[in-house]
Amino acid sequence: MPIRSEHQWFKSSHSGGSGTECVEASFIHDGAAVRDSKVSFGPRLRFSSAAWTDFVLALQKARL
């Protein structure tokens, strides 16, 4: 199923401030999607809910 443009996208709070490293994410019905904010209609990565949760937990653990 394609990711529709009406999904609410948000920028990562850890994206670079220089405008060259912006990542946006969107919660979708079965997980999450990620895209490059500079290419909003370009490729998107989709993750299942379990994979997204594992990713976020790994990031949180790495910050300890």
C-alpha positions as CSV (number, residue, x, y, z in Angstrom):
1,M,0.0,0.0,0.0
2,P,1.5,3.4,-0.9
3,I,2.1,6.0,1.7
4,R,-0.3,8.8,1.1
5,S,0.8,12.4,1.3
6,E,-1.8,13.3,3.9
7,H,0.1,11.5,6.6
8,Q,1.4,13.8,9.4
9,W,5.2,14.0,8.9
10,F,7.5,15.3,11.6
11,K,11.2,16.1,11.7
12,S,13.5,14.2,14.0
13,S,14.6,16.3,16.9
14,H,18.1,14.9,16.2
15,S,18.3,16.0,12.6
16,G,21.2,18.4,11.8
17,G,20.5,22.1,12.0
18,S,22.4,22.9,8.8
19,G,19.5,21.7,6.6
20,T,21.6,18.9,5.1
21,E,20.6,16.0,7.5
22,C,16.9,16.2,7.9
23,V,14.9,13.0,8.5
24,E,11.1,13.0,8.8
25,A,8.9,10.2,10.1
26,S,5.2,9.5,10.0
27,F,3.2,7.0,12.0
28,I,1.1,4.9,9.6
29,H,-1.6,2.3,10.4
30,D,0.8,-0.6,10.7
31,G,4.0,1.1,11.8
32,A,6.1,4.0,10.7
33,A,7.6,5.5,7.6
34,V,10.8,7.6,7.2
35,R,11.8,10.0,4.4
36,D,14.5,12.6,3.6
37,S,12.8,15.9,4.1
38,K,14.7,17.5,1.2
39,V,13.1,15.0,-1.2
40,S,9.6,14.7,0.2
41,F,8.2,12.9,-2.8
42,G,11.3,10.6,-3.0
43,P,11.7,7.1,-1.6
44,R,10.4,6.2,1.8
45,L,11.3,3.4,4.1
46,R,8.5,1.6,5.9
47,F,8.8,-0.2,9.2
48,S,6.4,-2.5,11.0
49,S,5.3,-1.5,14.5
50,A,7.6,-4.0,16.1
51,A,10.6,-3.0,14.0
52,W,10.0,0.7,14.8
53,T,9.7,0.0,18.5
54,D,12.9,-2.0,18.4
55,F,14.7,0.9,16.6
56,V,13.5,3.5,19.1
57,L,14.4,1.4,22.1
58,A,17.9,0.8,20.6
59,L,18.4,4.5,20.1
60,Q,17.3,5.2,23.7
61,K,19.6,2.5,25.0
62,A,22.5,4.0,23.0
63,R,22.0,7.4,24.7
64,L,22.6,5.9,28.2
